[in-house]
Amino acid sequence: MKKFYWNEEPGERIIEKEDRRKGQAVMMKKTRIFHGFLAAAAAVSLILILLLSAFEMAAYGDFGFYEKEYEKYEIQNTLPMEMDDIMDVTKKMMAYLKGDREELSVMTIIGGERQDFFNEQDRFHMGEVRDLFLAGFALRKIAVVVLVISVAILFFLKADWKRILPKAYEITVCVFLGLVAVLGIAIAVNFDRCFVIFHELFFDNDLWMFDPASDYMIRMLTEGFFFDITLRIGGFFVAFLLFFESLCLGIRIWRKRKGIRTAYK
């Protein structure tokens, strides 16, 4: 039982109670902000993981895609090689970009002569591309760590993760899809210009500009190929986003039904 003292004014007790209430409100607000920050970090990390995984799946998941592209754009009309040799070059080039080969040098038969498919300009530019590939894979590992730590802390703090994680994911997806939509429109309107801007942003030289008359690689990797693989990456990415959106929808339906059952008890 609380003890009251004659020298304690009622007004002082009211002020003290009001201060406690304000302190609790401030603490709850800070907690919500912290939980929201963790949820946002988890959502952004997940989006990055999905995007980079979509890229990896599109680029490495099925080499039959490359062969179909080569046939579609009839590259053998300008590149005097057998399809088996072209595919061998492709697989070794992609292994190099992923870090599984140390050197970009592939001896093959071109026009009846055995020679290296790649020249020095190819090697320099693809070395820079390789750096981008490896940086992307490293970023994905970091994103996985951030995702796991953020979700673990939310569990540890007993936050309402079933509500805040789906909400954070959906907000992040909306923002990201807005940016992707703008980029998609730009690509559809003028892919050539977007292709140039991309290279100007990520490379500080003009060695990405090749001459089809003297360079075999640019004959193999046509502009149409890059357009198609961009669409392929986008398709995988959207599929991943829809899968996780279905999980969010399932959690929302489950929470709603649980709330209804609790109300009837």
N, C-alpha and C positions, 0 to 999 in steps of 0.2 A: 504494500500500500504506500502511495506517495505521501511524503510528509510535507506539510505546508507550514510556513513560518510567518509570523505576524509582520515581520519586516519586509516580506516579499510582496511587491505591488502586483495586482492583477495585470496591469498593462505590461509589466516586464515579462510575465509568463506568455502573454499573447505575442509579444515581439519575438521572444525566443522560439516559440512554436512556428511563427511565420518564417524566421530565418532558416530553421531546419527544413521547412517545406521548400523554400527557394533553393537551398543547397541540394536537396534531393532532386529537384527539377533540373538543375544545372548538371548534376552528375548523370542523370538519365539521358539528357541531351548529348553530353559528351560520349556516353556509351553508345548511343544510336549512331552518332557520327563515326565512331571508331568501327562499329560493326559494318556500317555502310562502306567505309574505306576498304575494309578487308574483303567485302563482297565484290566491290568494284575491281579490286586487284585480282581477285579470283576470276571474274568474268573476262577482263581484258586478257589475262593470261590464257584462259581457255580459247578465246577467239584467235589469239596468235598461234596457239598449238594447232588448232583446226586448220588455219590458213596454211601454215608451213607443212602440215601433214598432207593437205590437199595437193600442195605443190609436189611433194615427194611422191605421192601416189600417182599423180598425173605423169611425172617425169620418169618414174622407175617401175611403176606397177605393171606395165604391159608394153613390151618392146614391139609387139605386133602393131601398136598404134603408129610407131615410126614407119614401119614398112608400108602400112596403108597410106600414110601421108606421102611417102616417096612415090608410091604408085599414083596417087591422086594428082600430084604436081609433075608427074612424068620427069623426074630428075635424071633418069637414065638417058634422056634425049640430050642433055647437056653435060652429064657426068659419065664418061665411058668406063663404067664398072659393072660387074655382076652384082645382083642384089645381095647375095650372101656376103660379098666383100664390103658392101656399103653398110650392112647391118653389123658386121664385125667391127668396122670403124666406129659406128654409132655406140655400140656397147662399151668399147674401150674408152671412148671419149667421155661417156657418162660416168664410167667408173672413176676416171681421173677427176671429174668435177666433184664427185662425192668424197674424194680423198682416198680411194682404194687403189689408185695407181700414182706413182711418183712422177712420171714423165708423160707428156702428151706427144707420143711418137708411135705411129702405127704404119708399119711397112705393109703395102698392099699392091695389087695389080691395077694400074690405071692406064687405059689405052694400050694394053699389052705389055707395059713396062712395069717392073717392080720398083716402087719408090715410096717415100714417106708421104702420107696423105696431107700432113700438116706442115706449114712453113713457119718461119720465125714470128711473123706477125700473128698467125693463129695461136702460137704458143704463148705469146705475151698477153694477148687479149683474153684467151681462155684461162690463163693464170689468174687474171683479175676476176673473171667470172667465178672461178673456183673459190676465190676468197669470199665472194658474196654467198656462195652455196654454203660454205663451212660456217660463215658468220650466222646464217639463217638457222642452221642446225644447232649451233651453240645457243642462239637466242631461244630456240624451242626448249632446250634443256633448262635454261634459266626460268622460262615461263612455267615449266612443270614444277620446279622447286617452289616458285612463288604461289602457284595454285595449291599445292599440297599444304604448305605452311599456313596460308590464309584460311583454308577450310578447316585445318586442324585447330587453329586458334579459335575459330567460331564455335567448333564443337566443345573445346575446352571451356570457353566462356559461357556455354549453354545458351548461345544466341538462337533466335528463331530462324535458323538457317533455311528451313523449308519455305519460308516466306521471302527472306531477303536475297537469297542466292538466285532463285528464278527471276525475281524482279530485276536484280542487277544485270543478270544475263540478258534479259529482254531489252532493257534500256541500252545496253552496250551494243547489242545486235542492231537495234534500230539506228543508232548513230553510225555504226560501221557500214550498214547496208546503204545508208544515205550517201556516204562517201563513195562506196562501190558503185552506186547508181550513177553518180556524177562522172566517175571514171569510165564506167561502161558506155555512157552516152558519148563521151569524148572519143573513146576507141572506135565506136560505131561510126561516128561522123568522120574522123580522120585518124585512122590507125597509124599511118606513116608518121604524122607529126608526133603522136604519143610515143611511138617507138624511138624517135630521135630525142625527145625530151627525156625519156627514161635513161638513155645512154649518156646524155649530157649531165644528168643529175648524179649518176653513179660512177662515171669515168671522167678523169681529168685530162683525157687525150682524145685524139680522133682515130686511134688505131682500131676502133671497132668498125670503121668504114672500110669495106673490102671491095675489091674489083673482081667481078665474076669472070672476067677474061683470064685472070691469072690465079685465082684462088678457088680451090676445090670445095672448101668448107661452106662458103656462101652459096655455092650451087646446090649443096646438099640441104642446108638449112635455109629454106626460102622464107620470104615474108609471109606467105600463106601458112606455112608451118607454124610460125610464131603466133599468128592470129588464132589458129585452131587450138594450139596447146594452151593459150590464154583462156579460151572458152572451156577447155577441158578442166583446167584448174578451177575455174569459177563453178563449173558443174559439181565437182567433188565438194567444194567448199560449201555451196548452198545445201547439198545433201547432208553434210555434217551438221550445219546449223539447224536444219529442219528436224534432224534426229534429236538434238538436245532440246529443241523447242517442244517436241512431243513429250519429252521427259518433264519439262516445266509444266506443261498442260496436265500431265498425269498427276503431278504433285498437287496442283491447284484443285483438281477434281477430288483427289483423296482428302485434302484438307477440308473442302466444303462438305463432303459426305461425313467426315469425322465430326465436324461442327454440328451437323444436323442430328447425328446419333447422340452426341453429348447433350444437346438441347432437350431431347426427349427422355433422357434418364432422370 
